[in-house]
Amino acid sequence: MLAKRIIPCLDIKDGQTVKGTNFINLRHAGDPVELAMRYCTEGADELVFLDITATVDKRKTLSELVRKIATHINIPFTVGGGINSVEDVSVLMENGADKISVNTSAVKNPQLVSDLAKNFGSQCVVVAIDIKLFDGVWKVVTHGGRTATELNATEWAKEVSRLGAGEILLTSMENDGTKNGFAIDITRAISETLPIPVIASGGAGSMEHFRDVFQKGAADAALAASIFHFREIEIGTLKNYLNNNQIPVRL
C-alpha cells in the first residue's frame, strides 16, 4: 500500500500566512518561508500554498513568494490561487512549483483542466474542490466558498478526473477550521469512486481525526493548517501515531 501523505497548507493573504474558520475571520499565522522550512525539517510529505484571495481580488498568485519558498524546500510543492491559463502555470513552474491547484477557474472553464494536463502532465494538475451541504447534498462552491453552484460534489470530481486531473484536494466548508474532524463520508464516497488520489482537507483537530480520514475516509493524503502552524500537533509525532495504528507513512 502507498504511504499516506501529511500535507501542511499555507493559506496566503497579502504575502503572509493566515488561518480562519470556514474561510473567514482570518488571523495571522506566521511567515510563509519560515513555516515552509520548518515543515520540511519536521517531515512533511508535501506543501500546499494557496493564495486565498487571488480569485476574489482578481490578481495573480504571488510568484515571487513562490520562488522564495521553493528555494528553501525539497518536498513537492503545490501552488494555487488565481490560476486561469496555461501561461499562469508556466510562470509558477518557472518559479519552483511542482504542481498547481485550480478551483474556481476549473468550474468556470472545465477545458482548462484538460489544457493543463496536456501541457504539463496530469501529475502536475490538482483540482481543488470546495464543498458545502445544501439540503443534505454536497455541492461545489467557488470563490473561497463565497459562491454556491449546482454542481454535485461527486459528479464534479468524476468529471475533472476524466478531464485529466491527477489529484483532488477536497475541502469541506462545513468542517474547515472547526477542528471537529474531516468530512469522512463524502471523502470516502469520492475516494472510492475515483481512480486518482484524494487529499482530505478541512476540520483536522486531533491525531485521531487523521487516523479516521485514512482508515474510514479512504483518503490518500490529509491536509491541515492551523494545528501545524501553531504547533498543536507536530508532524513527526503525528506520523509516529499513525504508524502505530498500522497506517503506512514515511517516517
C-alpha positions as CSV (number, residue, x, y, z in Angstrom):
1,M,0.0,0.0,0.0
2,L,1.2,3.5,-0.8
3,A,2.3,5.6,2.1
4,K,-0.4,8.1,3.3
5,R,0.8,11.7,3.0
6,I,0.7,14.5,5.5
7,I,0.5,18.0,3.9
8,P,0.6,21.3,5.7
9,C,-1.2,24.2,3.9
10,L,0.0,27.8,3.8
11,D,-3.1,30.0,3.2
12,I,-1.6,33.3,2.0
13,K,-3.1,36.7,2.1
14,D,-1.0,39.8,1.3
15,G,2.2,37.8,1.5
16,Q,1.5,36.4,5.0
17,T,0.2,33.0,6.2
18,V,-3.3,33.4,7.6
19,K,-5.9,31.0,9.1
20,G,-9.6,31.4,9.6
21,T,-12.8,29.3,10.3
22,N,-15.0,28.4,7.4
23,F,-12.7,30.6,5.2
24,I,-13.5,33.8,7.2
25,N,-12.3,35.6,10.3
26,L,-8.6,35.4,9.2
27,R,-5.8,35.7,11.7
28,H,-2.0,35.9,11.1
29,A,-0.2,32.6,11.4
30,G,3.4,33.3,10.5
31,D,6.0,34.0,7.9
32,P,5.4,31.6,4.9
33,V,9.0,31.0,4.1
34,E,9.9,30.2,7.8
35,L,6.9,27.9,8.1
36,A,7.8,26.1,4.8
37,M,11.3,25.5,6.0
38,R,10.1,24.2,9.4
39,Y,7.6,21.7,7.8
40,C,10.4,20.4,5.6
41,T,12.5,19.7,8.6
42,E,9.6,18.2,10.6
43,G,9.0,15.6,7.8
44,A,6.0,16.9,5.8
45,D,5.5,14.9,2.7
46,E,4.4,17.8,0.6
47,L,3.5,21.5,0.9
48,V,0.5,23.4,-0.4
49,F,0.5,27.2,-1.0
50,L,-2.9,28.8,-1.6
51,D,-3.2,32.5,-2.3
52,I,-6.7,32.5,-0.9
53,T,-7.8,36.0,-2.1
54,A,-6.3,35.8,-5.6
55,T,-9.5,34.8,-7.2
56,V,-11.6,37.2,-5.2
57,D,-9.2,40.1,-5.7
58,K,-8.7,39.1,-9.3
59,R,-4.9,39.2,-9.1
60,K,-2.2,36.6,-9.8
61,T,-0.6,34.3,-7.3
62,L,2.5,35.8,-5.8
63,S,5.1,34.2,-8.0
64,E,8.0,35.9,-6.2
65,L,6.9,34.4,-2.9
66,V,6.5,31.0,-4.6
67,R,10.2,31.3,-5.7
68,K,11.4,32.2,-2.2
69,I,9.6,29.2,-0.7
70,A,10.7,26.8,-3.4
71,T,14.4,27.7,-2.9
72,H,14.2,26.6,0.7
73,I,12.4,23.3,0.5
74,N,13.0,19.9,-1.1
75,I,9.5,18.4,-1.0
76,P,6.8,18.5,-3.6
77,F,5.2,22.0,-3.7
78,T,1.6,22.7,-4.9
79,V,0.6,26.3,-5.7
80,G,-3.0,27.6,-6.2
81,G,-4.9,30.8,-6.4
82,G,-5.9,33.0,-9.4
83,I,-4.7,30.5,-12.0
84,N,-6.7,30.9,-15.2
85,S,-4.4,29.8,-18.1
86,V,-1.5,27.7,-19.3
87,E,0.6,30.9,-19.1
88,D,-0.1,31.4,-15.5
89,V,1.0,27.8,-14.7
90,S,4.2,28.3,-16.8
91,V,5.2,31.3,-14.6
92,L,4.6,29.3,-11.4
93,M,6.5,26.2,-12.7
94,E,9.4,28.5,-13.6
95,N,9.4,29.9,-10.1
96,G,9.6,26.4,-8.5
97,A,6.1,25.0,-8.2
98,D,5.9,21.2,-8.8
99,K,2.1,21.1,-9.1
100,I,-0.6,23.6,-9.4
101,S,-4.1,23.7,-8.0
102,V,-7.2,25.1,-9.8
103,N,-10.6,25.6,-8.3
104,T,-12.9,28.4,-9.4
105,S,-11.3,28.6,-12.8
106,A,-11.9,24.9,-13.5
107,V,-15.6,25.3,-12.7
108,K,-15.8,28.3,-15.0
109,N,-13.9,26.6,-17.7
110,P,-13.5,22.8,-17.4
111,Q,-11.4,22.8,-20.6
112,L,-8.7,24.4,-18.6
113,V,-8.1,21.1,-16.7
114,S,-7.5,19.3,-20.0
115,D,-5.3,22.0,-21.3
116,L,-3.1,22.0,-18.2
117,A,-2.9,18.1,-18.2
118,K,-1.8,18.2,-21.9
119,N,0.8,20.9,-21.4
120,F,2.2,19.8,-18.0
121,G,1.1,16.2,-17.4
122,S,-1.8,15.1,-15.1
123,Q,0.7,14.6,-12.3
124,C,1.0,18.4,-12.1
125,V,-2.7,19.2,-12.0
126,V,-4.6,19.2,-8.7
127,V,-8.2,20.2,-8.9
128,A,-9.3,21.7,-5.6
129,I,-13.0,21.1,-4.8
130,D,-14.6,23.1,-2.0
131,I,-17.9,21.6,-0.9
132,K,-20.8,22.6,1.3
133,L,-24.0,20.8,2.3
134,F,-27.2,22.1,0.8
135,D,-30.4,20.2,2.0
136,G,-28.2,17.1,2.7
137,V,-26.5,17.2,-0.7
138,W,-22.8,18.0,-1.0
139,K,-22.4,20.7,-3.7
140,V,-19.4,22.6,-5.1
141,V,-18.8,26.2,-4.0
142,T,-16.3,28.6,-5.6
143,H,-14.5,31.9,-4.9
144,G,-13.2,30.7,-1.5
145,G,-16.6,29.3,-0.5
146,R,-18.5,32.5,-1.2
147,T,-20.4,31.4,-4.4
148,A,-22.7,28.3,-4.5
149,T,-23.0,26.2,-7.6
150,E,-25.4,23.5,-8.7
151,L,-22.6,21.0,-9.2
152,N,-22.9,17.8,-7.3
153,A,-19.5,17.2,-5.5
154,T,-19.1,13.5,-6.5
155,E,-20.1,14.1,-10.1
156,W,-17.8,17.1,-10.5
157,A,-14.9,15.0,-9.0
158,K,-15.6,12.3,-11.6
159,E,-15.7,14.9,-14.4
160,V,-12.4,16.6,-13.5
161,S,-10.8,13.1,-13.2
162,R,-12.0,12.3,-16.7
163,L,-10.7,15.7,-18.0
164,G,-7.2,14.9,-16.8
165,A,-6.8,16.0,-13.2
166,G,-4.1,13.9,-11.4
167,E,-5.4,14.6,-7.9
168,I,-8.3,16.1,-6.0
169,L,-8.0,18.4,-3.0
170,L,-11.3,18.0,-1.3
171,T,-12.2,20.7,1.3
172,S,-15.4,20.6,3.4
173,M,-16.5,24.1,4.1
174,E,-18.7,22.7,6.9
175,N,-15.6,21.4,8.7
176,D,-12.9,24.0,7.7
177,G,-11.2,25.5,10.8
178,T,-13.6,23.8,13.2
179,K,-11.2,21.1,14.5
180,N,-14.1,18.7,14.7
181,G,-12.7,16.2,12.2
182,F,-12.8,15.7,8.5
183,A,-16.0,15.1,6.4
184,I,-15.5,11.3,6.4
185,D,-18.5,10.1,4.5
186,I,-18.1,12.3,1.4
187,T,-14.3,11.8,1.4
188,R,-14.8,8.1,1.3
189,A,-17.5,8.3,-1.3
190,I,-15.3,10.3,-3.7
191,S,-12.1,8.4,-2.9
192,E,-13.8,5.1,-3.7
193,T,-15.3,6.4,-6.9
194,L,-12.1,7.9,-8.4
195,P,-9.0,6.3,-9.9
196,I,-6.9,9.3,-8.7
197,P,-5.7,10.3,-5.2
198,V,-7.9,12.4,-2.9
199,I,-6.4,14.8,-0.4
200,A,-8.8,15.4,2.5
201,S,-8.9,18.9,3.9
202,G,-11.0,20.8,6.5
203,G,-11.5,20.0,10.1
204,A,-8.4,18.4,11.5
205,G,-8.1,19.0,15.2
206,S,-6.5,15.8,16.6
207,M,-4.3,12.9,15.6
208,E,-7.4,10.7,15.8
209,H,-9.0,12.8,13.0
210,F,-6.1,11.9,10.7
211,R,-6.4,8.2,11.6
212,D,-10.1,8.2,10.9
213,V,-9.8,10.0,7.5
214,F,-7.3,7.4,6.4
215,Q,-9.0,4.3,7.8
216,K,-12.7,5.3,7.4
217,G,-12.5,8.0,4.8
218,A,-10.1,6.2,2.4
219,A,-8.1,9.4,1.8
220,D,-4.7,9.2,0.2
221,A,-3.4,12.3,2.0
222,A,-4.6,14.7,4.6
223,L,-4.0,18.4,4.7
224,A,-4.2,20.8,7.6
225,A,-3.1,24.3,8.5
226,S,-3.6,25.9,11.9
227,I,-2.8,22.8,14.0
228,F,0.6,22.7,12.4
229,H,1.2,26.4,12.2
230,F,0.5,26.8,16.0
231,R,2.3,23.6,16.9
232,E,-0.8,22.0,18.4
233,I,0.3,18.8,16.6
234,E,3.9,18.1,15.5
235,I,4.2,16.3,12.1
236,G,6.7,13.8,13.5
237,T,4.5,12.9,16.4
238,L,1.5,12.5,14.2
239,K,3.4,10.2,11.8
240,N,4.6,8.0,14.7
241,Y,1.0,7.8,15.9
242,L,-0.3,6.8,12.5
243,N,2.4,4.3,12.1
244,N,1.5,2.8,15.5
245,N,-2.1,2.5,14.2
246,Q,-0.9,0.5,11.1
247,I,-1.3,3.3,8.7
248,P,1.6,3.4,6.3
249,V,3.5,6.7,6.4
250,R,7.1,7.8,5.5
251,L,9.0,8.2,8.8
